[in-house]
């Protein structure tokens, strides 16, 4: 696949590493062209540094991996308001939360993915990759002993399929929670996880392990 990445932070670099390893062609862009060039230089010939508008042109999928307060500026640099992402799967891993607290920085009923969809008209937005730390995606899938589930939300079936492939290519298991109507629920989970982690609590210890058989029994009750 031809993948564009908007952002040069730890998550952008980690996923660029994993996708290049899987054989995809990656174009990475950020506010600093020099930083993008350093990343591309480390990752090999299938990764190249480009300008933001080039990172979204003719791509099979685009990752928007910038901080929440930088999304509007980056999408503007990529020409998204003018429709450059129309028809393109746009992966949203952003967390619009207060640092160290986990409270959402959004109005009631609003979602980060929904706002991104409005800022990038025509983009096929898929929420994914927002729950795990970046270093989770730098381990080759063959070396991973415990694949993690990447919960996703999106309205477009083809876009969900494309992102699901990219999830598998970095050792994850894709699971669609629903459409963007349910995405705020998924974003709230990130706030829950972040809040517990900063409080010194392992979020895994706060989530019960429920078997599929138990779930079916409960749903029939």
PyMOL commands that set and color helices and strands:
alter all, ss='L'
color gray80, all
select helices_A, chain A and resi 10-21+33-43+52-55+68-77+80-82+112-119+134-137+141-143+157-169+180-198+203-206+212-220
alter helices_A, ss='H'
color red, helices_A
select strands_A, chain A and resi 2-6+25-29+47-49+61-64+89-92+124-127+148-154+172-178
alter strands_A, ss='S'
color yellow, strands_A
deselect
rebuild
show_as cartoon
